[in-house]
Amino acid sequence: MATPLRGVLGAKVPPNSKTLEEARSRTFDFFKKACRSLPTVMNIYNLDDVVTISQLRSTVSAEIRKNANVTNPKVIDMLLFKAMEELTNVVDHAKQRHHIIGQYVVGREGLVKDLGTNDEGASDFLKRFYETNYF
């Protein structure tokens, strides 16, 4: 018999949102919960030297806004469930520091933009390697 995972014992899946307004309200609740968790995340992953809480808040906001065009409440509920799962994994320290930095600090652009003039002496091979190997 499988043992239940830690933190799942008392977890209940909330009922589906009946209206778009209810789903919207749940989205705002999730955003508030995520923002309240950011100081803990900064402390757990020692991110003070890399990013500020304000920048992380903007990243969370941008991730939520990526799905602003979704109007089906069931889809919004599914996205919120996945977002809550991700937040739980981050707060429970199920990820490592470089995962957080790669996903939420550096983002999809990669570190290539940060290299800027630092790669002046690098060969074409290394420049192409850096461009393709971060994500």
C-alpha positions, 0 to 999 in steps of 0.5 A: 500500500502506498503511503500518502505524500507529506502535505497531501493528507488534508488537501482538498481540491476546491470546487470548480468555479461557476463563473468567470468572476469567481475564477478571476477572484481565485486568481487574485487570491492565488496572486496574494498567496504567492506574493506573501510567500516571496519573503520565504522563497527569498530566504530559502533559496538565498536570492538576495544577491540575485533578485529583489522581492519586487522583481519576483512579484513582477515575474509572478504577475507576468506568469499570470498575465500570460493566460489573461486571454483564457475565458473558460472558468474550468481552464482557469481552475486547472491553471490555478491548480498547476500554479498552486502546485508549483508554488507549493514545490518552491516553498517546500524546497523541492527545487534547487536554487539554480532552478529558481534562478533559471525559471523566475530570475533569468527567464526565457531569454537566458544569460546571453543578454547578460554576457554582452561585452564579456564575450568579445574574446570568445570564439564563434563556437562558444558564442553559439554554444552559449546562445543555445545551451541555456534553455 
